[in-house]
Amino acid sequence: MSNVQDYPSRLSDPASRKMETFSYLPPMTKDQVRKQVQWIVDNGWNPAIEHTEPANAGGYYWYMWKLPMFGETDVDAILAEIDECHDANPAHHVRLLGYDNFTQSQGANMVVYRGQMV
């Protein structure tokens, strides 16, 4: 049996909370984020951006940044919106979603920027 690492994520420690699969990895580089956005676009999914305070990240409700970008295929435009959301809410977590029209659900969900507890 392989050694499985335990991540000490606790509700009492907001800095330790994990929000999705990628949050267990080191932060993504700009190039890695670009590749994820490209993958969402290549699959024909609709990107959307959400943000919230780190203390509320475990909740189901995140604030939507503008409307989902229905039909948007320009990766640079999507990345610009992610950065604009982060610039407007520097202390918030910012996540990128990819909505799959066929299954009518989220096909991708990743935190791109992690905010700091204030």
C-alpha positions in Angstrom: 0.0 0.0 0.0 1.3 3.5 -0.8 1.8 6.2 1.7 -1.1 8.6 1.5 -0.3 12.1 2.9 -2.8 13.6 5.4 -3.5 17.2 4.9 -4.4 18.8 8.2 -7.3 20.8 6.9 -9.5 22.0 9.8 -12.6 24.3 10.0 -10.9 26.1 12.9 -8.0 27.1 10.7 -9.2 28.9 7.6 -5.7 29.0 6.1 -5.6 25.2 6.0 -9.0 24.7 4.2 -9.0 23.0 0.9 -11.6 24.0 -1.7 -11.0 21.6 -4.7 -8.5 19.1 -6.1 -6.0 21.7 -7.4 -5.9 23.4 -3.9 -3.8 20.4 -2.7 -1.1 21.2 -5.2 1.2 24.2 -5.2 -0.3 27.4 -6.7 -0.7 27.2 -10.4 1.6 29.4 -12.6 0.2 31.9 -15.1 1.0 29.4 -17.8 -0.8 26.5 -16.0 -3.9 28.7 -15.5 -3.8 29.6 -19.2 -3.8 25.9 -20.1 -6.8 25.3 -17.8 -8.7 28.2 -19.4 -7.8 26.9 -22.9 -9.0 23.4 -21.9 -12.4 24.8 -20.8 -12.7 26.7 -24.1 -11.6 23.7 -26.1 -14.3 21.6 -24.5 -16.9 24.3 -25.5 -17.7 25.1 -21.9 -18.8 28.5 -20.7 -16.3 30.1 -18.3 -17.5 32.0 -15.2 -15.7 33.6 -12.3 -16.7 33.7 -8.6 -15.1 35.1 -5.5 -15.6 35.1 -1.8 -13.9 36.0 1.5 -11.6 33.3 2.8 -13.7 32.9 6.0 -16.7 32.0 3.8 -14.9 29.8 1.3 -16.5 26.6 2.8 -20.0 27.9 2.1 -22.0 27.1 -1.0 -22.5 30.7 -1.9 -19.7 32.6 -3.7 -20.3 36.0 -5.3 -20.5 35.9 -9.1 -18.2 38.2 -11.0 -20.3 39.7 -13.7 -22.3 37.1 -15.8 -20.9 33.8 -17.1 -19.0 34.4 -20.3 -21.4 32.5 -22.6 -19.6 31.5 -25.8 -16.4 33.3 -24.9 -13.5 31.7 -26.7 -10.8 34.3 -26.2 -8.5 33.0 -23.5 -6.9 36.4 -23.0 -10.3 38.0 -22.4 -11.1 35.3 -19.8 -7.7 35.7 -18.1 -8.2 39.5 -18.1 -11.6 39.1 -16.3 -10.0 36.8 -13.7 -7.3 39.4 -13.0 -9.8 42.2 -12.9 -11.9 40.3 -10.3 -8.7 39.7 -8.3 -7.7 43.3 -8.5 -11.1 44.5 -7.4 -11.2 41.9 -4.5 -7.5 41.3 -3.5 -8.4 39.7 -0.2 -10.8 37.2 -1.7 -10.4 33.7 -3.2 -11.1 33.8 -6.9 -12.2 30.7 -8.8 -12.8 29.8 -12.4 -15.7 27.6 -13.4 -16.4 25.9 -16.6 -20.1 25.2 -17.2 -20.9 22.2 -19.4 -24.0 22.9 -21.5 -24.6 19.2 -22.2 -24.7 18.0 -18.6 -25.9 21.4 -17.3 -23.4 21.3 -14.5 -19.9 22.5 -13.6 -17.4 20.6 -15.6 -14.4 22.5 -14.1 -13.9 24.4 -10.8 -10.6 25.7 -9.6 -9.4 28.4 -7.3 -7.0 30.7 -9.2 -6.2 33.2 -6.5 -6.2 32.5 -2.8 -7.1 35.5 -0.6 -5.5 36.2 2.7 -7.3 36.3 6.0 -7.6 39.8 7.3 
